[in-house]
Structure formats: C-alpha cells, structure tokens
Amino acid sequence: MLDGVSVTLGGGPVVHNTTLDIAAGQVLALLGPSGCGKTTLLRAIAGLQPPSGGTITIGTQVMSDTTTFVPPERRHVGMVFQDGGLFPHLTVEQNVRFGLRHHADPERRVVEMLDLVSMREFSRRLPGTLSGGQRQRIAVARALAPEPSVLLLDEPFSALDAGLRVQIRREVKRLIAAFGITTIVVTHDQEEAFAMGEQIAVMSNGTIEQVGTPASLYETPATPWVAQFVGDGVRIAGNYVDGFVSTPFGRLPAHPAVDSVLAGGAVTAIVRPEQLALHTGTSGEVVDLEYYGHDVRYDVVLDDGLAVTVRALRPQFTTGDRVDVAFSGTSVPVWPNS
C-alpha cells in the first residue's frame, strides 16, 4: 500500500503524492514513458530510495513514513533489474543461494528453484556464459528463492530481443502465478503491461493518471493522454449532444460512462484504429500500410488534412488508393475541451 508517497531527487520532485492499493497476490503493471518516475517509485518500495513523504506499507508492516524506515534487507522484497543484476563472479548456483543465508535447507531450495526455471544443468556456469534469456531466468529464481512477500520487476525483458522477450515473459508470468506472489512490473511497453498486469497503473510526470484493468484502461481511459498512451487512436474535436459526438466520420455514440457534465459543447473524442473501416471512395488517400499477417495497418490522410490509422483483417488497398473511412465501432470515449 502506497499512501501519498513522494520522492525527491537532485533537489526536485520525481514522484508526487502517489497512492496505490495493491491486493495480496495481485500483479500490477506500472506503465509509463521513460523518465516518468516508475523506477524511482519501485526503488522506494524496495527501500533503495528513501521517500520524501507518504507511507509505504507491505502487508500490515509500515516500511517507511515520517518516523520509520525499514532497510531493504529487512523488507522481504525480491527485485529483478533490467539487466538481471547477477553477480558475474558467482556461478548460477551461488547466485541463487546468495539470499538463502538463513534458510533451513538452502541446498534443497536452490535445486527447487533451478528446476522451476529449467536451469539445473547450468548450475556451475558463470552468468557471462549464459544467454540473455537464461540470465533473466536465474535473476527471477534468485529473487523468488527467499520466498519474498513482494516481487518487484524493473523493465525485466527490455534487454531481450522481441521473440525471446515474449517467451521469457510468459515463463515469468507462469512462475508468479505458481507462487501467488504480489508483484509490481515496471514497463514502458503497453503490450507487456497488458500481458502481465491484472491491474495497470498508468504513470506520467511522477503521478498516477489512472488505475484499472487492461480492458477498462483501453475502453474507458480517464484522459485523452491515457487513451493515446495505452493504444493507437486519432484525437478528434467535435460537439457533444444527447449522447453523440459529431466527427468527420458522422455522429458517433459516446461511451455510456461519459459524465453528465457533457450536456453539450466542444469535446475531444478518441477513435481507435479497429473502430474504423475502409471503403473505395473519394475522401482520403492511403499513404502507407504495414502487413503483419494477422492484420493490416493503414495510414490514411483525409482531404481535410486529418490523419487516421485503420486496422483491417485483410489487405484490400495499397498506397495511393482513394478511400472513404467509416466508423464501425460501438462507442468512443469523450472528454470536455479544457
């Protein structure tokens, strides 16, 4: 539990009055752009960075507040860094055993953890002789070996190539589920956050913008910034009247969660690429396309200058084709113009 946590670095605020309530056994993805304060907040939870204000509680124990600061080694927190953070001069087995000084049977525990990450045959190897994915497996095994109350993952897959990143991410997700451990995953990658997190906290400029399930963040973002950060979308100005917003694609139904303050007037709407469809027409031109196999991304510029992205299941158009763009979704999120 974080209650009003702030962190100051170099004389300036990095994290501002942050409050998060994470249920026991839950996986929370902390998502945000580089430099927004995600890692600083994670380090404050781990005890590696003293907060300048607020309270951090793990379970029922206060870890830091105005009068208390529990050192990192007594917080019962496991942490996996972006580069794994393994000791290069220790073997795989020794790295995993490092945090087991007070364990009743460290040898048995090391074997259990290496079996769990399918790395027992590499027990006598040094980290420098392993692949990036293997090193991350060992880093996770080392973090989980002491049976921590909380697991903190700081951009744990970003140093891996795309294919391996997905594979290791799935393996780590399986391990977390097997242990039922409360976990916070820091990432700037929306796909990674959606794949890992049961809940996602979106962070910007040191503050939490919104917390929710992946579906709620995507379908009912709290702000236009959140809407565009957690997925593609075109930002459109329009007028809201009686549950509909006028746009270049016609009158679109506003999401039912739209607040009653939108009784009328100028608004901003976000339209997702999968909510649009292309037809042969005259109102715009396909300027680029990318074929992914499972779908196609089209970049279209309308004659009024509006640039939109459209996702389709099959390739039907090519660069230079003249098209019309139509809305094919159910509703769009809408906000009053500030």
TORMI-571450 format. One record per residue (C-alpha): residue number from 1; x, y, z; residue in one letter. Coordinates in Angstrom, 2 decimals, decimal comma, m for minus. Layout:
! TORMI-571450
 padren      c1      c2      c3 vexti
    NUM       X       Y       Z     A
...
***
This chain:
! TORMI-571450
 padren      c1      c2      c3 vexti
      1    0,00    0,00    0,00     M
      2    1,34    3,42   m1,00     L
      3   m0,32    6,41    0,63     D
      4    0,70    9,86   m0,62     G
      5    4,25    8,78   m1,46     V
      6    6,58   11,43   m2,87     S
      7   10,25   11,12   m3,83     V
      8   12,71   13,95   m4,41     T
      9   15,96   13,52   m6,33     L
     10   18,58   16,16   m7,01     G
     11   16,50   18,77   m5,23     G
     12   13,49   18,23   m7,47     G
     13   10,32   16,13   m7,15     P
     14   10,28   12,91   m9,19     V
     15    7,24   11,15   m7,68     V
     16    4,30   13,25   m6,47     H
     17    1,79   12,22   m3,80     N
     18    1,26    8,72   m5,19     T
     19   m1,38    6,40   m3,73     T
     20   m1,74    2,75   m4,79     L
     21   m3,57   m0,13   m3,11     D
     22   m2,30   m3,49   m4,37     I
     23   m4,16   m6,60   m3,24     A
     24   m2,22   m9,58   m1,87     A
     25   m1,26  m11,93   m4,70     G
     26   m2,09   m9,38   m7,39     Q
     27    0,13   m8,50  m10,34     V
     28    0,23   m4,75  m11,00     L
     29    1,92   m3,31  m14,09     A
     30    3,30    0,19  m13,59     L
     31    3,16    1,64  m17,10     L
     32    4,53    4,95  m18,28     G
     33    7,02    6,68  m20,58     P
     34   10,72    6,78  m19,80     S
     35   11,58    9,31  m17,11     G
     36    8,11    9,47  m15,55     C
     37    9,24    8,14  m12,14     G
     38    8,37    4,42  m12,41     K
     39   11,75    3,04  m11,41     T
     40   12,17    5,65   m8,67     T
     41    8,85    4,58   m7,16     L
     42    9,88    0,91   m7,37     L
     43   13,18    1,69   m5,63     R
     44   11,28    3,50   m2,87     A
     45    9,15    0,38   m2,31     I
     46   12,28   m1,77   m2,18     A
     47   13,91    0,60    0,32     G
     48   16,69    1,59   m2,09     L
     49   15,44    5,18   m2,28     Q
     50   14,07    6,96    0,81     P
     51   10,79    8,78    0,06     P
     52   10,41   12,44    0,93     S
     53    6,83   11,95    2,09     G
     54    3,96    9,49    2,49     G
     55    3,68    5,96    3,83     T
     56    4,72    2,61    2,32     I
     57    3,16   m0,48    3,87     T
     58    3,75   m4,14    2,98     I
     59    1,12   m6,39    4,47     G
     60    0,50   m4,89    7,89     T
     61    4,02   m3,54    8,44     Q
     62    4,91    0,09    7,78     V
     63    8,15    0,19    5,80     M
     64    8,54    3,95    5,68     S
     65    6,76    7,05    6,92     D
     66    7,75   10,22    8,76     T
     67    9,25    8,24   11,66     T
     68   10,03    4,80   10,20     T
     69   12,45    3,45    7,60     F
     70   12,97   m0,29    7,29     V
     71   16,22   m1,10    5,40     P
     72   15,99   m3,09    2,13     P
     73   17,34   m6,34    3,57     E
     74   14,52   m6,45    6,14     R
     75   11,63   m5,71    3,78     R
     76   11,28   m9,28    2,48     H
     77   11,14   m7,94   m1,08     V
     78   12,63   m9,61   m4,15     G
     79   13,80   m7,42   m7,03     M
     80   14,76   m8,21  m10,63     V
     81   16,58   m5,46  m12,51     F
     82   16,59   m4,71  m16,22     Q
     83   19,99   m6,37  m16,74     D
     84   19,30   m9,18  m14,25     G
     85   21,88   m7,89  m11,76     G
     86   23,59  m11,25  m11,34     L
     87   27,00  m11,40   m9,66     F
     88   29,37  m12,17  m12,54     P
     89   31,99  m13,89  m10,36     H
     90   29,46  m16,34   m8,84     L
     91   28,10  m19,44  m10,52     T
     92   24,40  m19,84  m11,27     V
     93   24,01  m21,98   m8,15     E
     94   25,85  m19,46   m5,99     Q
     95   23,78  m16,58   m7,31     N
     96   20,54  m18,34   m6,38     V
     97   21,92  m19,32   m2,96     R
     98   23,03  m15,74   m2,21     F
     99   19,81  m14,74   m0,42     G
    100   19,38  m18,01    1,47     L
    101   21,78  m17,47    4,36     R
    102   19,03  m18,04    6,93     H
    103   17,07  m20,70    5,03     H
    104   16,63  m24,04    6,79     A
    105   17,77  m26,06    3,74     D
    106   19,44  m23,79    1,17     P
    107   20,76  m26,65   m0,98     E
    108   17,30  m28,10   m1,47     R
    109   15,86  m24,67   m2,18     R
    110   18,48  m23,93   m4,83     V
    111   17,70  m27,19   m6,62     V
    112   13,96  m26,47   m6,44     E
    113   14,39  m23,02   m7,96     M
    114   16,73  m24,16  m10,73     L
    115   14,30  m26,94  m11,60     D
    116   11,46  m24,43  m11,64     L
    117   13,22  m22,27  m14,25     V
    118   14,65  m25,28  m16,12     S
    119   18,26  m24,25  m15,42     M
    120   19,57  m27,03  m13,17     R
    121   22,02  m28,28  m15,80     E
    122   23,66  m24,83  m15,85     F
    123   24,21  m24,65  m12,08     S
    124   28,02  m24,47  m12,29     R
    125   28,15  m21,97  m15,15     R
    126   29,04  m18,29  m14,74     L
    127   26,45  m15,70  m15,84     P
    128   28,72  m14,44  m18,62     G
    129   28,44  m17,82  m20,38     T
    130   24,61  m17,70  m20,49     L
    131   22,21  m16,13  m22,98     S
    132   20,17  m13,07  m22,04     G
    133   17,05  m15,15  m21,51     G
    134   18,89  m17,65  m19,32     Q
    135   20,31  m14,86  m17,17     R
    136   16,83  m13,42  m16,63     Q
    137   15,55  m16,85  m15,58     R
    138   18,31  m17,05  m12,98     I
    139   17,60  m13,49  m11,80     A
    140   13,95  m14,40  m11,24     V
    141   14,92  m17,65   m9,47     A
    142   17,29  m15,73   m7,18     R
    143   14,59  m13,16   m6,36     A
    144   11,99  m15,85   m5,60     L
    145   14,26  m18,22   m3,66     A
    146   13,90  m16,48   m0,25     P
    147   10,08  m16,54   m0,67     E
    148    9,61  m12,75   m0,57     P
    149    6,31  m11,08    0,26     S
    150    6,57   m8,84   m2,80     V
    151    8,35   m9,25   m6,14     L
    152    9,48   m6,11   m7,99     L
    153   10,42   m6,32  m11,69     L
    154   12,10   m3,29  m13,26     D
    155   11,84   m3,47  m17,08     E
    156   12,90   m7,13  m16,81     P
    157   12,53   m8,03  m20,50     F
    158   13,61   m4,85  m22,30     S
    159   17,17   m6,08  m22,98     A
    160   15,90   m9,20  m24,79     L
    161   15,12   m9,49  m28,48     D
    162   11,43   m9,49  m29,47     A
    163   10,86  m13,25  m29,78     G
    164   12,75  m14,14  m26,63     L
    165   11,05  m11,32  m24,72     R
    166    7,63  m12,89  m25,28     V
    167    8,88  m16,36  m24,31     Q
    168   10,58  m15,25  m21,08     I
    169    7,64  m13,00  m20,19     R
    170    5,30  m15,97  m20,36     R
    171    7,64  m18,10  m18,26     E
    172    7,93  m15,41  m15,60     V
    173    4,16  m14,93  m15,59     K
    174    3,77  m18,68  m15,00     R
    175    6,21  m18,56  m12,09     L
    176    4,46  m15,60  m10,49     I
    177    1,11  m17,40  m10,77     A
    178    2,60  m20,59   m9,28     A
    179    3,89  m18,67   m6,24     F
    180    0,82  m16,42   m5,91     G
    181    3,14  m13,58   m5,01     I
    182    2,24   m9,90   m5,01     T
    183    4,13   m8,41   m7,95     T
    184    4,82   m5,00   m9,45     I
    185    6,16   m4,91  m13,02     V
    186    7,60   m1,63  m14,30     V
    187    7,42   m1,20  m18,07     T
    188    7,07    1,43  m20,77     H
    189    5,62   m1,16  m23,17     D
    190    1,81   m1,25  m23,38     Q
    191    1,72   m4,79  m24,77     E
    192    3,91   m6,03  m21,92     E
    193    1,76   m4,25  m19,31     A
    194   m1,44   m5,70  m20,77     F
    195    0,07   m9,20  m20,92     A
    196    1,44   m9,18  m17,36     M
    197   m0,84   m7,00  m15,27     G
    198   m4,15   m7,92  m13,70     E
    199   m4,27   m4,22  m12,85     Q
    200   m2,35   m1,43  m14,57     I
    201   m1,33    1,90  m13,08     A
    202   m0,55    4,47  m15,79     V
    203    2,06    7,00  m14,69     M
    204    3,03   10,35  m16,19     S
    205    5,34   13,06  m14,85     N
    206    5,57   11,47  m11,42     G
    207    1,83   10,98  m10,87     T
    208   m0,62    8,13  m11,35     I
    209   m3,09    9,09  m14,09     E
    210   m5,36    6,03  m13,86     Q
    211   m5,53    2,55  m12,34     V
    212   m7,67   m0,23  m13,78     G
    213   m7,86   m3,50  m15,66     T
    214   m6,37   m3,60  m19,16     P
    215   m9,89   m3,58  m20,63     A
    216  m11,08   m0,61  m18,58     S
    217   m7,99    1,44  m19,44     L
    218   m8,41    0,77  m23,14     Y
    219  m12,18    1,21  m23,32     E
    220  m12,71    3,99  m20,75     T
    221   m9,45    5,95  m20,40     P
    222   m9,60    8,78  m17,86     A
    223   m7,92   11,36  m20,09     T
    224   m7,01   11,81  m23,76     P
    225   m3,35   11,35  m22,80     W
    226   m4,06    7,94  m21,24     V
    227   m6,16    6,99  m24,27     A
    228   m3,32    7,67  m26,69     Q
    229   m0,61    6,19  m24,46     F
    230   m2,30    2,81  m23,97     V
    231   m3,17    2,34  m27,65     G
    232   m3,33    3,87  m31,08     D
    233   m6,09    6,34  m31,75     G
    234   m6,93    9,51  m33,58     V
    235   m7,85   12,54  m31,49     R
    236  m10,89   14,33  m32,91     I
    237  m12,56   17,58  m31,94     A
    238  m16,35   17,60  m32,11     G
    239  m19,57   18,67  m30,44     N
    240  m21,43   16,53  m27,92     Y
    241  m25,25   16,47  m27,99     V
    242  m27,58   13,90  m26,40     D
    243  m25,09   11,03  m26,19     G
    244  m23,47   11,56  m29,59     F
    245  m20,44   13,47  m30,79     V
    246  m20,17   14,94  m34,26     S
    247  m16,97   13,97  m36,13     T
    248  m15,66   13,70  m39,73     P
    249  m16,99   10,11  m39,58     F
    250  m20,52   11,23  m38,70     G
    251  m22,37   11,24  m35,36     R
    252  m20,66    8,71  m33,11     L
    253  m22,17    7,27  m29,91     P
    254  m20,27    8,39  m26,81     A
    255  m19,27    5,74  m24,28     H
    256  m22,02    5,19  m21,66     P
    257  m19,56    6,16  m18,91     A
    258  m19,40    9,74  m20,22     V
    259  m20,15   12,10  m17,33     D
    260  m23,33   14,12  m17,26     S
    261  m21,25   17,33  m17,42     V
    262  m21,13   16,73  m21,16     L
    263  m24,54   18,23  m21,62     A
    264  m23,35   19,86  m24,81     G
    265  m20,49   21,80  m26,34     G
    266  m16,99   21,25  m27,63     A
    267  m15,40   17,92  m26,78     V
    268  m12,47   15,67  m27,66     T
    269  m13,01   12,06  m28,74     A
    270  m10,54    9,21  m29,35     I
    271  m11,32    6,78  m32,17     V
    272   m9,36    3,52  m32,22     R
    273   m7,95    2,03  m35,48     P
    274  m10,06   m1,12  m35,13     E
    275  m13,21    1,04  m34,90     Q
    276  m12,72    2,30  m38,45     L
    277  m13,23    0,63  m41,81     A
    278  m12,03    1,50  m45,32     L
    279  m14,13    1,52  m48,47     H
    280  m13,32    2,56  m52,01     T
    281  m14,16    6,25  m52,17     G
    282  m13,03    9,83  m52,68     T
    283  m12,49   11,47  m49,27     S
    284   m8,94   10,33  m48,49     G
    285   m5,78    8,55  m49,63     E
    286   m3,81    5,57  m48,31     V
    287   m0,31    6,95  m47,69     V
    288    1,26    3,88  m46,05     D
    289    0,46    0,33  m44,99     L
    290    2,09   m2,40  m42,92     E
    291    1,12   m6,06  m43,31     Y
    292    1,54   m8,17  m40,15     Y
    293   m0,08  m11,43  m41,28     G
    294   m2,84  m11,37  m38,67     H
    295   m3,91   m7,87  m39,72     D
    296   m3,02   m4,80  m41,78     V
    297   m2,35   m1,26  m40,60     R
    298   m3,30    1,54  m42,99     Y
    299   m2,28    5,18  m42,61     D
    300   m4,82    7,39  m44,34     V
    301   m4,87   11,15  m44,84     V
    302   m8,31   12,65  m45,45     L
    303   m8,73   15,58  m47,83     D
    304   m9,33   17,91  m44,88     D
    305   m5,85   17,03  m43,54     G
    306   m6,91   14,64  m40,77     L
    307   m4,51   11,66  m40,49     A
    308   m6,02    8,38  m39,24     V
    309   m4,88    4,82  m38,71     T
    310   m7,14    1,92  m39,69     V
    311   m6,72   m1,77  m38,82     R
    312   m8,16   m4,41  m41,14     A
    313   m8,00   m8,19  m41,16     L
    314   m7,13   m8,50  m44,87     R
    315   m5,15   m6,37  m47,32     P
    316   m7,62   m4,72  m49,69     Q
    317   m5,92   m1,44  m50,60     F
    318   m2,45   m0,22  m51,46     T
    319   m0,55    3,05  m51,22     T
    320   m2,15    5,76  m53,31     G
    321   m5,66    4,27  m53,33     D
    322   m8,54    6,68  m52,79     R
    323  m10,81    5,61  m49,94     V
    324  m13,59    6,60  m47,59     D
    325  m13,29    5,99  m43,84     V
    326  m16,34    4,84  m41,88     A
    327  m16,92    4,23  m38,18     F
    328  m17,66    0,57  m37,37     S
    329  m17,32    0,50  m33,57     G
    330  m19,85    0,74  m30,76     T
    331  m18,86    3,90  m28,84     S
    332  m15,98    6,30  m28,23     V
    333  m14,59    7,91  m25,06     P
    334  m15,28   11,64  m24,91     V
    335  m13,94   14,50  m22,76     W
    336  m14,89   18,18  m22,49     P
    337  m12,36   20,54  m24,02     N
    338  m10,37   22,37  m21,39     S
***
